[in-house]
Structures are given as C-alpha cells and as structure tokens.
Amino acid sequence: MLHRNKVYRQSNLLRLIDWKISLKLNNINQYDTLFEDHYLQLFRIKICCNELPTCVNLKKRKPDLYDEDWRCNFCKIEEETFNHFWKCSKIQNVVQDILKRLKIFLAKIIQKYSRDNIDTQELKGKINELGMWDIGCLYDFTFLMKNQVSCQLIELLKCYKITEEKLLYKVLKQITGRVLLEFKVLIWEPRNELQIKEEK
Ligand SMILES: [Zn+2]
C-alpha cells in the first residue's frame, strides 16, 4: 500500500511540472555560461544529483570517517539532507525570509518584463495563490533550484504575456538562479561554517 501511494504521489508530481520547458531550461543553462557563473552551475548539478556534501551524504560516502549519530548542523536533531534544510526548525526564519523575498522578486520581474499594464495587488494575489509556497508539499519552490518549473508558474507568466521564447527563458533563468543563490548564501554557506567549527 505504501509503495502504491508513493507511485501515485510520483505520478501526480510529474503532472505538476512543465517538463518540456524545464528540460530546455536545463539545456540552456548547460551551454550558456555567460548567464550563470560556473560555480553556481556546479552547485545546481550537485543538488540535482543529490551530491551536496550534507551529513547524510558524507556518512554514506565515508562511513569510517563520520559518526553515525551526526545530525543536521543547525538543529542537531534531524538527519541533514537537502530537503531537511527547508523544514529545519532552527532556520525557519531564514527559510520564510527566502520565501517572502522570492514572492517580491517574482512580482518585480513580471512587472519588468510583462507588456501588460499590471494591477500590482492582483499580481501579488496571483503569486500568493501558487501552490509552491507550501514547503514539503508535492511540488514546492525548492524544485526551481533543479530547474524544475511548475505548470502553474508558466501559466502565471503566460497570463502576463511573458510568452515569447527568449524572454520566457530569460525570466525563468533569473527566477531559478535567484533561489539557488539565496540557498547558497543564506543556508549552505552558514551551514559550512558550522561544519568547519564542528570538525576542529
Ligand atoms: Zn535541522
């Protein structure tokens, strides 16, 4: 039964993502190094392949070197995985800030590139209604870091006439790059500092 639920969940998730656009976005990122710096690109790949050196991954890679009891650098309670960071109780203020700023960024970027005259309140309302703000639900905004864009977000951009291909990908790259950078600077790097202290 559990397995069936998982399969069901997975197939629902597949339907929430616009794969055609996501795959193309990934290809553009791969060949267009002008747009994204090399380090950020590698960082994205590590997240996509689940190769970020989190505690869980390090314990798996070097079980003789790392203590099995070693947990999340922030809360010291849960297993440290990429998904855990977003739910970690110790850094919920940071996560909520990232979320809040991403909403503002989305509004700004749509206003900047849309050819419509925009009702700002209506736009903010539509952004708030996106399903991706509920962290841990089937599809949340952290998927953007893997270049996986929801059909809902594409619909929103279309709604504001951001449809022309070049423009659409330019906007998407800025959105996905933004989340990636926020995670790197506000969660991953502070986490590494704690880690270094721990290892001393
Ligand atoms: Zn934690």
Residues whose N, C-alpha, C, O or C-beta is under 5 A from the ligand:
A	BS01	ZN	C72 F74 C75 K76 E78 C88 S89
